[in-house]
């Protein structure tokens, strides 16, 4: 099958490379010349484990191509995926400008049947608007005999495990209006789901809502556990024990029940706010999501509060280490990362901040500039510090030489924002954690 992917960001590039790996011919389109130049030279604009090898292999095999103009490749397409960004507007709603621009361009150049699939995260009703825009452009061209369908196929990729999530999904959500669209999407996904066809077909609006509902539920679980962890600290309970106790209930399960220093990234914060905006636009106040967001923003300040209280407010001039800058391991994504809130508080408090992340350092330099010191590894970043903050749970942080670290630091204090360590494991450090 010939597939066009418009938008070569995280979702678009992973989607394109994986479909090419299955034997399809894929054309990835993006108007960013800098990004496309990187890709043509075998470099990636994002970090995702194994993605570089996948892209290189399929380019060499003649199945994956990159282009800057949609008009150059549109006529080859059986299916077109819209995977452009939908950033958050100032009011919290999703900015759909790029989606609608793609729709208009499709309508200007379409000459044969095409299935248009929204892969971008978009509010309910977006597919209808895309359909209207394409139809209007065809009407202007007096090309009303050209048929097309619009479907919704939201992504559920976890950064750091995106390729596995795409090739071995626990489910694929597809919203369609016609039998032809359903047949095409079945053909597209069947090769990766031969033994267990887990495509959930539904109407388009339900598919659009499913993406937001899923991320809102995950964010709610995280914020609930963080509130519970703060209560556990007050009453002398262990949030880890409580997590095991409630997670063993089959009605609840043990996924996304880890307390920590807050969620970040490109999906949960943006999608929770967007769903709240959708509710407001339809005359509803989504009180639960408002609370989820407030809890999360407060949770991002918890590590600084522990540090401030430990030193009774005497923090100015102290040197500290930050282990982990990305919002989660396996990615270089620092969008709304808890590390940024912590670093801002530390700098405002007069601290000297030394940072290390195995992948996100180039991204951090673009965001933080020279306001922090960049370490070469965890030991280099810990030189002379009064506290080590463990913010992102990279595996290489799991078993350091604690005695070596103790000889490097000014004061042996470890503040664990991910509850990875045990008190007995980190001696001779004083150990503070969440819950």
Buried (B, 14 or more C-beta within 10 A) or exposed (E): BBBBBBBBBBBBBBBBBBBBBBEBBBBBBBBBEEBBEBBEEEEBBBBBBEBBEBBBBBBEEEBBBBBEEBEEBBEEBBBBBBBBBBEBBEEBBBBBEBBBBBBBBBBBBBEEEBBBBBBBBBBBBBBBBBBBBBBEBBEEEEEEEBEBBBBBBBBBBEBBBBBBBBBEBEEBBBBBBEEEBBEBBBEBBEEBBEEEEBBEBBEBBBBBBBBBEBBBEBBBBBBBBBBBBBEBBEEEBBBBEBBEEBBEEEEEEEEBBBBBBBBBBBBBBBBBBBBBBBBBEEEEEBEEBBBBBEBBEBBBBBBBEBBBEBBEEEBEEBBBBBBBBBBBBBBBBBBBBBBBBBBBBBBEBEBBBBBBBBBBBEBBEEBBEEEBBBBEEBBBBBBBBBBBBBBBBBEEBEEBEBEEBBEBBBBBBBBBBBBBBEEEEBEEBBBBBBB
